[in-house]
Amino acid sequence: LPATDPIVLTKEKIDTVFGDKSAVIIGVSASNVYQPEVLAVIEKITEEVKNVPYVIRDDVDSLFTVNNIKSDDWGLTIDSFVNHKNIATATPAQLQQNVDANELVSGRLVNREGTFTTIVANVEEGFDQAVVHSKVNEIVAKYKTDEITFYLSGDPIFRQDIDSGIQQDVGIFMPLALLLVCVMILVFFRSLRAVGLTVLVIVLSIVWTLGFMGWTGLP
């Protein structure tokens, strides 16, 4: 979009105030995300996502990394909602009660029904969307089951999905367009030689144009 576009100007203003952060969001859906087997998967994905290139290791939010801050008569108590030690000992009801009591997490990181939670991993500026997209999909694919469904979102994910979709469309429509051009030229000129020469001119024009853009550094 042009630099003067209102959407671009608004985004730049927001980035100036809040910072320009891109994130990978992994949604985990299950009948009850507080079940030990689901929590075990969330923990593994949380740890593996930290090792994905361009992901900021200390900036990954999930049930295993977000602190549970509570107030009592003595002040503030900071604890984890769930960790490796209490996965097997804490009951799903207890975990859900702790989450529901924290308004910063309930309805945000975990839905109030306890059937959906997210893992949010912030990525560095200048990230390679193809690398992040590929690695995150590899991690998620290992833990797919009939009981757990995953959803992926965030800048690196949908940018790469859009680019892949465009490339697939080009692979389909470019040959079809060329075929249609050939048919129309054949109808008008009734000569295979004319078809060949015209198509050659079209192909060379595209090659030279893209080559010139690359040589001059045009995006």
C-alpha positions as CSV (number, residue, x, y, z in Angstrom):
1,L,0.0,0.0,0.0
2,P,1.2,3.6,-0.6
3,A,3.0,5.2,2.3
4,T,0.2,7.9,2.4
5,D,-2.6,5.4,2.7
6,P,-4.7,6.0,5.8
7,I,-4.4,2.4,6.8
8,V,-0.6,2.5,6.6
9,L,-0.5,5.8,8.6
10,T,-2.7,4.4,11.3
11,K,-0.5,1.2,11.6
12,E,2.6,3.3,11.9
13,K,1.1,5.4,14.6
14,I,0.0,2.3,16.6
15,D,3.5,0.8,16.1
16,T,5.1,4.0,17.4
17,V,3.0,3.8,20.6
18,F,2.9,0.1,21.3
19,G,5.9,-1.2,19.2
20,D,5.8,-3.4,16.1
21,K,5.4,-6.9,17.3
22,S,4.5,-9.9,15.2
23,A,3.5,-13.2,16.7
24,V,2.6,-16.8,16.0
25,I,-0.6,-17.9,17.6
26,I,-1.3,-21.6,18.1
27,G,-4.9,-22.3,19.1
28,V,-5.5,-25.6,21.0
29,S,-9.0,-27.0,21.1
30,A,-10.2,-29.9,23.2
31,S,-13.2,-31.0,25.2
32,N,-11.2,-29.9,28.3
33,V,-7.8,-28.2,28.0
34,Y,-7.1,-28.8,31.7
35,Q,-6.9,-32.6,31.2
36,P,-3.4,-33.9,32.0
37,E,-2.9,-35.4,28.5
38,V,-3.8,-32.1,26.8
39,L,-1.7,-30.1,29.2
40,A,1.3,-32.3,28.4
41,V,0.9,-31.5,24.7
42,I,0.6,-27.8,25.5
43,E,3.8,-27.9,27.5
44,K,5.7,-29.8,24.8
45,I,4.6,-27.4,22.1
46,T,5.5,-24.4,24.3
47,E,9.0,-25.6,24.8
48,E,9.5,-26.6,21.2
49,V,8.2,-23.3,19.8
50,K,10.9,-21.5,21.9
51,N,13.5,-23.1,19.7
52,V,11.9,-22.0,16.4
53,P,14.2,-19.6,14.5
54,Y,13.2,-15.9,15.0
55,V,11.0,-16.7,18.0
56,I,11.9,-14.7,21.1
57,R,12.4,-17.4,23.7
58,D,11.4,-15.3,26.7
59,D,8.3,-13.9,25.0
60,V,6.1,-17.0,24.6
61,D,2.8,-17.0,26.5
62,S,0.9,-20.1,27.5
63,L,-0.6,-21.7,30.6
64,F,3.0,-22.9,31.4
65,T,4.7,-19.5,31.1
66,V,2.1,-16.9,32.3
67,N,2.3,-16.1,36.0
68,N,-0.7,-16.4,38.3
69,I,-0.7,-13.2,40.4
70,K,-3.0,-13.3,43.4
71,S,-3.5,-10.8,46.3
72,D,-3.9,-11.9,49.9
73,D,-3.7,-10.4,53.3
74,W,0.1,-10.3,53.1
75,G,0.5,-8.8,49.7
76,L,0.9,-10.4,46.3
77,T,1.6,-14.1,45.5
78,I,3.2,-14.9,42.2
79,D,2.9,-18.5,41.1
80,S,2.5,-20.5,37.9
81,F,-0.9,-21.8,36.8
82,V,0.5,-25.2,35.9
83,N,4.0,-26.7,35.6
84,H,5.7,-30.0,34.9
85,K,5.3,-31.1,38.6
86,N,1.6,-30.5,39.1
87,I,0.2,-31.7,35.7
88,A,-0.4,-35.1,37.2
89,T,-1.4,-34.0,40.8
90,A,-3.7,-31.0,40.2
91,T,-7.2,-31.8,39.1
92,P,-8.7,-30.2,36.0
93,A,-11.3,-28.5,38.2
94,Q,-8.6,-26.9,40.4
95,L,-6.7,-25.6,37.4
96,Q,-9.8,-24.2,35.9
97,Q,-10.8,-22.5,39.1
98,N,-7.3,-20.8,39.3
99,V,-7.6,-19.6,35.7
100,D,-11.2,-18.4,36.1
101,A,-10.2,-16.3,39.1
102,N,-7.6,-14.4,37.1
103,E,-9.3,-11.9,34.8
104,L,-6.1,-11.3,32.8
105,V,-6.0,-14.9,31.7
106,S,-9.6,-16.2,31.8
107,G,-11.4,-15.3,28.5
108,R,-8.1,-14.2,27.0
109,L,-5.5,-17.0,27.1
110,V,-8.1,-19.6,27.9
111,N,-11.8,-19.4,27.0
112,R,-14.2,-19.5,30.0
113,E,-15.6,-22.9,29.0
114,G,-12.1,-24.4,29.2
115,T,-12.2,-25.9,25.7
116,F,-9.8,-23.6,23.9
117,T,-6.4,-22.0,24.8
118,T,-3.6,-20.3,22.9
119,I,0.1,-20.3,22.8
120,V,1.4,-16.9,21.6
121,A,5.0,-16.6,20.5
122,N,6.4,-13.2,19.6
123,V,9.0,-13.2,16.8
124,E,11.9,-10.9,16.0
125,E,11.8,-8.1,13.4
126,G,12.9,-9.2,10.0
127,F,11.7,-12.8,10.5
128,D,11.7,-15.3,7.6
129,Q,8.0,-16.1,7.3
130,A,8.6,-19.3,5.3
131,V,11.0,-20.7,8.0
132,V,8.7,-19.8,10.9
133,H,5.6,-21.2,9.1
134,S,7.4,-24.4,8.2
135,K,8.8,-25.1,11.7
136,V,5.6,-24.3,13.5
137,N,3.6,-26.6,11.3
138,E,6.1,-29.4,11.8
139,I,5.7,-29.0,15.6
140,V,1.9,-29.0,15.5
141,A,1.7,-31.9,13.1
142,K,3.5,-34.2,15.6
143,Y,0.8,-33.7,18.2
144,K,-2.4,-33.9,16.2
145,T,-4.9,-36.4,17.5
146,D,-8.7,-37.0,17.3
147,E,-9.1,-35.3,20.7
148,I,-7.0,-32.2,20.0
149,T,-7.4,-29.7,17.2
150,F,-4.9,-27.0,16.3
151,Y,-5.4,-23.6,14.7
152,L,-2.6,-21.4,13.5
153,S,-2.6,-17.6,13.0
154,G,-0.4,-14.6,13.3
155,D,1.6,-12.5,10.8
156,P,4.2,-15.2,9.8
157,I,1.4,-17.7,9.2
158,F,-1.1,-15.9,7.1
159,R,1.6,-14.0,5.2
160,Q,3.1,-17.3,4.1
161,D,-0.3,-18.8,3.4
162,I,-1.2,-15.8,1.2
163,D,2.1,-16.1,-0.7
164,S,1.7,-19.8,-1.1
165,G,-1.8,-19.3,-2.4
166,I,-0.7,-16.7,-4.9
167,Q,2.1,-19.0,-6.2
168,Q,-0.4,-21.9,-6.6
169,D,-2.8,-19.6,-8.5
170,V,0.0,-18.4,-10.7
171,G,1.0,-22.0,-11.4
172,I,-2.6,-22.8,-12.5
173,F,-3.7,-19.6,-14.2
174,M,-0.4,-18.6,-16.0
175,P,-0.5,-21.7,-18.3
176,L,-4.2,-21.3,-18.8
177,A,-3.8,-17.7,-19.8
178,L,-0.9,-18.6,-22.2
179,L,-3.1,-21.4,-23.7
180,L,-6.0,-19.0,-24.2
181,V,-3.6,-16.4,-25.9
182,C,-2.4,-19.2,-28.2
183,V,-5.9,-20.2,-29.1
184,M,-6.9,-16.6,-29.8
185,I,-3.8,-15.9,-31.9
186,L,-4.4,-19.1,-33.9
187,V,-8.1,-18.1,-34.5
188,F,-7.0,-14.7,-35.8
189,F,-3.9,-15.5,-37.8
190,R,-4.6,-19.2,-38.6
191,S,-0.9,-19.9,-38.5
192,L,1.2,-21.9,-36.0
193,R,4.2,-19.8,-37.0
194,A,2.4,-16.7,-36.0
195,V,1.4,-18.3,-32.7
196,G,5.0,-19.3,-32.0
197,L,6.5,-15.9,-32.8
198,T,3.8,-14.0,-30.7
199,V,4.3,-16.3,-27.7
200,L,8.0,-15.9,-28.0
201,V,7.7,-12.1,-27.9
202,I,5.4,-12.3,-24.8
203,V,7.8,-14.7,-23.0
204,L,10.9,-12.7,-23.8
205,S,9.1,-9.4,-22.7
206,I,8.2,-10.9,-19.3
207,V,11.8,-12.3,-18.8
208,W,13.4,-9.0,-19.8
209,T,11.0,-7.0,-17.6
210,L,11.6,-9.2,-14.5
211,G,15.3,-9.3,-15.2
212,F,15.5,-5.5,-15.5
213,M,13.5,-5.1,-12.2
214,G,16.0,-7.5,-10.5
215,W,19.0,-5.7,-12.0
216,T,17.8,-2.3,-10.8
217,G,16.6,-3.6,-7.4
218,L,12.9,-2.8,-8.0
219,P,10.7,-4.9,-5.7
